[in-house]
Amino acid sequence: MKLIKLTVLSAAVLASTAALAADPIVVVDNDNAMSYETAPASQYNSDAGIIRNTTGAIFGGTKTLFNTAINPASVSAEVGSLGYGASVGYSLNDKVELQAGWAGGDVADLFGGNFDVEDVEYDVDSDFSNPYLGVQLRPAANWFTVGAGVIVPDNEIDIESNGDNGNFKINDQEYQNVGTLKGSIKHRNELAPYLTVGFRPNITNNFGVFGEVGAAYLGDVNAKVTASGNGAGPNGAAAAAAAANKELENEDYLEWLPIVKLGATYRF
């Protein structure tokens, strides 16, 4: 249902913004009996496959500055490891674009829904919410991009493992009659810096595609794991839950969130 809602929302955003891509605005000054036409916000460079923005449209005066502020240079729909989402972009010139967006949903379904920590395989159920602010740079003023910014993560990650019929091996120690290990993990960082590299060619004057890979640093995790079994003693259920909890919090790769995304962009 979330995927359907986000897909409909993204389609509506793209459709509505396409409809708003009007002809250049004609401004009439009745006091001075004159009229003039504002400059287009951007020009398409078919050789480079990019949009070259005319900075005069941004800094040419109060009217054009206001129009630029309330009308983004682009809108995008995306899907990837951060979730399903959308973003808006404000181009400063042909090399720099500011971005604001959100991505979320059940990301685990996109990537198999499980991960391994030492000898324990966990099934994952997630509900992601990742608002982000960033900048897209085109160092060579072509389709190659470098992105950087910050994510404000609010991600719920629930985990579960049945082991080997309720028995587990954790850090080379055998645990019996553990039952099911269930728990959750939460990253400690409230802000997560990210860095990506990618490509953003424009297919036409208005439409383009993009892909990005990179990572965000979310910091250490807090884990909370419990066991459903009745195995007692140093090799029983409670001991297994404590060992699994420790392994999760000590796993360095969980501090990082891989970023892989694909999407489409409409430019004004």
N, C-alpha and C positions, 0 to 999 in steps of 0.2 A: 504494500500500500504506500509506504514511504517513497519507493522508487517511482510509482505512478504519479504521486503528488509532485515530486521534484521534477519529473519529466514534463508534466503538464505546465508547471510553473516556468521552467526554462523555456519551453516552446512559446508560452504566452509572452515572456519577456522579449524573446527574439522577434516574435511577430509584431508586438506593439512598437518596439524600437525601430523596426524596419519601416513601419508606417509613418513614424515621426521623422524619417530621413527626408526632409523636404528640400525644396529648391533654396538657393541663397535668399536671405532675408533682405527686403527692401525697407529702409527706414526713411520716413518722410519728416522733415523739420518744417512745420507750417510757419513758424516765426521768421525763418530765413528763406522761405520759399525755395527749398532745395531738397533733393533726395539723393541717397547714395545706397550702394549695394555692398553688404559686408563680404569680406573675403572668405572663400571656402576654408573650412578648418583643416583640410588635409588634401594631399595630392597623391595619387597612386603611381608608384614607380614599378612598372611591369618588369623591368630588367632585374631589379633587386628583389622583387616579390614582397615589397613592404609598402606601408603608407608613410609618406613624408609629410609631417605636420608643418603648417605655416605658423610660426610663432607669433606673427602679427595678429592672428585670429584670437590668440590668448591675451596678448598684452597691448592690443591696439587701442583700447579705450574702455570706459566703464561699461558700455553696452555689450561689447564682445566679451569682456571678462566675465560679466554676469551670465551671458548665454553659455559660455564655456563651463562655468561652475555648475550650472543646473543640467547640462547636457553632456554626459560622458562621451569620450571618444570611441568607446567600444563596450559591448556586453558579450559575455562568454558563458557557455554551459560546459561542464566538465564532469568526468568520472575518473576515479582512481583510488589510491590507498588512503586518502583523506575522506573519501566518501563521494556522494553525488552532490553537485553544487553548481553555483553560478557566481560570476564576478562582474564588476564594472571596472573600466580602465580610463584614466585621464592622461593623454599624451602631452608631454611638455615639448618634445621635439621628436625627430625621427630616431633618436637613440634611447630615449627615456620615457617610460610609461608608469604611472602610479596605479596600483591595484587595490581594490577592497573586495573581499568575497567571503563566502561561507561554503563549507563542504561537510557532509555528515551522513548519518544513516548506519545501517548494519554492514560495516565494512568486511566483517568476517566472511560473509557469504560470497564476497568477490574473490577471496584468496584462499579458499579451501576450508576455512573455519577451524584450523588447528595449528599448534606449534609445539615444539619439543623443548624441554628444559632438562638437560642431562639425559636420564633414562625414562623420563615421564612425558607422555604425549597428552596434551590437553586439548579438549574441544573448547572452542571460543564462541561466546555470544557477545556481541558488541553493539553499542549505540553511541556513535560518534557525533560530536558537534565541534567544528573547527572554524571559527571566524578567523580571518587573516588580513593583514595589511602588508603590502610589499611594493617592490619596484622591479620592473622588467627592463633590463638593459640590453641594447643591441650594439655591442662594442664595435662591430664593423659596419653598422647601419645596413644589415641585411637580415636574413631569416634566422640566424643564430642568436640565441638569447641566454642571458644569465639572470637568474632571479634571486632575490634576497628579501627577507622580511621577518615578520614575527606572527606566530599563531597563538591564539588564546584557547588552549585545548580544554574541553569539558567532555571527556570520553569515559564511558562506562564499559568496563571489560570484565566479563564473568567467565570463569574457567571451570572445567570439570574433567575428571579422569577416572576411569574404572580400573586402570592398571591391568594386571594379569589375573582376571577373576577375583579382584579385590586384594591382590598381593602386589607389592611394589618393591622396586630396587631403586633407592635414592642415595646418591653419593657412595656407591658400592656397598650399601647396607641393605639387607633384606628385611622387609616388613610384612607381617602376616595378619590376615583378617582385618584389613584396613577398610574394606568396603569401597565407597566412592569418595574421592577427594573433590571438594567443591570450594570455590573461593572467588575472590576478585582481586584485581590489581589496579592501582591508581598512581599515576605519575605525580611527582611532587612539584614540578615546575608549573607556575601559573602562566608563564610566558615561554614560548618555545621558538627560538630563532631557527630559521631554515635557509637553505641554499640549494638552488637547482640550476641545471643547464638544460637547454632544450632547443626546439625549433618552432618558428611561428611564420610560416609562409602564408601569403594571401593568395587565394585562388582567383578572386575577382577583385574589383574595386572595393567591394563591401564585405565579402565573405572570406574567411580564412580558417585554417586548422592549426592545432598546436599539440605538442607533446613535451613533457618534462620529466626528468629524473633527478633525484636528490635526496635529502634527508633533513629531518628536524630533530633538534636535541630536546627531549622532554625531561631529562634528569632521572634520578633514581626512582624506583617504584616502592610503594608500600603495598604489601601483600597481606591477605587474610584468608587462611585456608583451614577448613575443618574436615574431619573424616566421619563417615557414617557407620563404620564397623565397630565391633566390640573387642577387637584384639587388645589385650592389656600388656603392660610391661614395657621395657626399653625398645622392643621391636614390634610394638602394637600400633593401634590406630592413632592415638594422640601423638606418639613419637613420630610417626610418618607424616602427620599433618605439620608438625613443627619443622621437620627436616625439609619438607616441600616448600614451606613458607620461606625458610632461610635461602634455599636454592633460588627461588624466584627473585628475592631481593638482591641476591649477589650476582645475578646474570647481567653482565654488562650490556649485551646487545639489546636488552629490553629498554635501555635508556634512549634508544634512537627509534624514530618512526620513519621508515622508508617512504619517500614520496615518488609515486609514479602516477602520472595523469595524462589523459587525452581529452581533447575537447574541440569545440568549434567556436568561432568568433564572428560577430557582426560588427563592422565598423561604419561609423556615420560618414 
